[in-house]
């Protein structure tokens, strides 16, 4: 057991320390827009991931967005998107980030994009801009570790389960009833074979999707049937209970690209022009931890978007959670709001974190006003549906 724990941690550290993990954000910004109620006076701190949602927040009205990620490759991706917004036409930008391929990408990169990047991002994309090369067999959305995982499952779909026709059909279904019938009659039993159930329970596979051991423990602790049943139920919800018509999250991994009618907001022509003319300059990028960024930058924040990363600190890294929340409290303005996701149904460890406020030690839970029912109502409509819970809380400072 100790050897397995050690190996799992090594795999996860290697993945996140040496790879582009997320090629697209895997959090539904439609929920965030409602929960955050962004206004021009709002300053947002968000963990960068693939940068899609940082772009969405400025489109939703945020005055300033600070995108922070400890993995510089994730920030390099957002930098590349911003360079494309500033210097490409919408047609070329959509080909690059919508289709995952762009003709002449190497010359386009050298002539129009490279000079707008930071030195680190230049070095990264000098080597990896080939991810967007149309002469390669795989689109950009089958790159990075999450893309590699999608590639593996697409190989299984095409060559083992032989479900490509039915997956194409379910994406084109006109009604939820039609979706449900296709999934239940033609997909479920053939997809959920014993090898697939075995694979989705492996830590090495979960690491490719950005799921650390600590997050798996959160699922195992609260979800009947554990991680395998959780993944099964998530997939069933997406394909049998929620409309796929605008579910660009799953479409891009099934097909390798977005469509004009099913894509993130930043890829739509009108929004692209808004970003190009004025909004892209509202985003600032930092390679750091959340705590590190807040320590080094005396900036007031009204909205914190913490994704699911606090799950990673549950258990053996709780002192780090205390430190992070101490700096959140120090930088938060009155009326600040915090949102986060979790692989667990509960995040009691967040409330138990301890901080110092005006000379007194307080539990974070004493400073938070949770909106559990509202968060659950939004969570039920989540198009991604791979998190067990969504959380919204106001922070009293």
Secondary structure, DSSP 8 states (H G I E B T S, - for coil): -HHHHHHHHHHHHHHHHHS---SS--S-HHHHHHHH---TT-EEEEE-TTSHHHHHHHHTT-SEEEEEES-HHHHHHHHHHHHHHHHS-HHHHHHHHTSS--TTHHHHIIIIIGGGS-HHHHHHHHHHGGGG-TTSSS-GGG-HHHHHHHHHHHHHIIIII--HHHHHHHHT-SSHHHHHHHIIIIIHHHHS-HHHHHHHT-HHHHHHTT--HHHHHHHHHHSTTHHHHHHHHHHHIIIIIS--TT-HHHHHHHHSS-BTTBS-GGGSHHHHHHIIIIIGGGEEEEES-HHHHHHH----EEEEE-TTTHHHHTTTTHHHHHHHHHHHHHHEEEEEEEEEEESSS--HHHHH-EEEETTEEEEHHHHEEE-HHHHHHHHTT-SS--SSEEEEEEE--
